[in-house]
């Protein structure tokens, strides 16, 4: 076992343990903190794959921005373990059914999937220059379309946020 | 376990460098507190700390000792784990950024071994700074929330929204700079600013990106929670701020982390815009000195002098400008700085495309 494998296993244990912590902890703040730790472990995996750009963007976007907003909302609403509403039987049943359906789909997809092993030679595609070249030449159309998608989501959020205001003035 | 062998010389060199940087930043942060009080005193026509030692130079030690001796109080209704984690995270993220700052040029020892005065030259350089900066807000948020005090919570929410809002113009203003340098590595950015004058123009990025620098500087004031953007510590509205419930060295950690942040962000600003360790006529000096170690030392000193000037600038601004109102702060960030940064980016892109397109 080389240092690579050791790092891989440590990160994997952290990632899976923290992911379990997200769904098992009762306090939403702890869930968010576990999720942040999971993102860090996954970023570590990206680093092992020499995808430095992906690793840091994962931290900046998910751990640094989105999770801060999550924390923000939870703090503002002051959610706590004891005020968490109990879910009804029907909702629980629906959860089990949809979760089982997802499991089925995943199993069906993974049954025939191939698992190509990673090349042992250092792979340079994850470095920012190579990634940028690929994104802006080979994949320029999907890249731009996805940015339009984000823009529309942003405008949608603003429209929903503004709605109440316009009814008041009208 | 055969593959676990690591280059011991490399490891020792890096650990030594990390230790020096760690204690260096702690020491500078310590004396930044003294400097701040002296600057405030001079600007307000007072004497400032002058009792402990000559010129009050032992004041930071006395302050630190006082904080250590104070009683440690953890509020009864607080979330204990997060209450303790808050200041730790603040300190950790404050110290982490210094890993990628190039403190001086490489120097080749007589044995041919190259010493690099940078802990890690990573491919994503500047983005690493952004990653750490975006994590810095957790220390404040968790600490403020865990205190179970509404003023602390309000303050930490202010701090988080301020940090998120100002990260955007900061990033966009930096994109313009990165388009010119073509690299994210801080080391290469510094090397491109070699000397002072190259190809008939100043080589420092400040002269190529003045607008970008002003936007970046404004945003760093906001990210550092410093006046005029120190809304999270607005005493008149929030009693004290996110560290209201903290006592003893935990409070010290929060206050100290701010000064470490001040030092490191000054170092980053100097590295990005003011040529890092470069200074005019450095090549002539290198050849006339003919001693690589001495030359490297001079470069490090020049870098430190620039950083201290930057810190002094931050202090002068703090004691000159009044605090903004929160809505003014948000308006400035979203309605002025972001459009300005976008225009700056567009102009830079157009200039590069029209005149420097090779």
HADDOCK unambig.tbl for C-alpha pairs under 7 A between the chains (distance, minus, plus):
assign (segid A and resid 1 and name CA) (segid B and resid 1 and name CA) 6.21 0.50 0.50
assign (segid A and resid 2 and name CA) (segid B and resid 1 and name CA) 6.63 0.50 0.50
assign (segid A and resid 2 and name CA) (segid B and resid 3 and name CA) 4.94 0.50 0.50
assign (segid A and resid 2 and name CA) (segid B and resid 4 and name CA) 6.10 0.50 0.50
assign (segid A and resid 3 and name CA) (segid B and resid 3 and name CA) 6.61 0.50 0.50
assign (segid A and resid 3 and name CA) (segid B and resid 4 and name CA) 5.72 0.50 0.50
assign (segid A and resid 52 and name CA) (segid B and resid 124 and name CA) 6.69 0.50 0.50
assign (segid A and resid 53 and name CA) (segid B and resid 124 and name CA) 6.32 0.50 0.50
assign (segid A and resid 56 and name CA) (segid B and resid 127 and name CA) 6.77 0.50 0.50
assign (segid A and resid 56 and name CA) (segid B and resid 128 and name CA) 6.48 0.50 0.50
assign (segid A and resid 56 and name CA) (segid B and resid 131 and name CA) 6.38 0.50 0.50
assign (segid A and resid 59 and name CA) (segid B and resid 131 and name CA) 6.05 0.50 0.50
assign (segid A and resid 60 and name CA) (segid B and resid 130 and name CA) 6.82 0.50 0.50
assign (segid A and resid 60 and name CA) (segid B and resid 131 and name CA) 4.71 0.50 0.50
assign (segid A and resid 60 and name CA) (segid B and resid 134 and name CA) 6.33 0.50 0.50
assign (segid A and resid 64 and name CA) (segid B and resid 131 and name CA) 6.79 0.50 0.50
assign (segid A and resid 64 and name CA) (segid B and resid 134 and name CA) 4.67 0.50 0.50
assign (segid A and resid 64 and name CA) (segid B and resid 135 and name CA) 5.25 0.50 0.50
assign (segid A and resid 65 and name CA) (segid B and resid 134 and name CA) 6.94 0.50 0.50
assign (segid A and resid 65 and name CA) (segid B and resid 164 and name CA) 6.93 0.50 0.50
assign (segid A and resid 72 and name CA) (segid B and resid 157 and name CA) 6.85 0.50 0.50
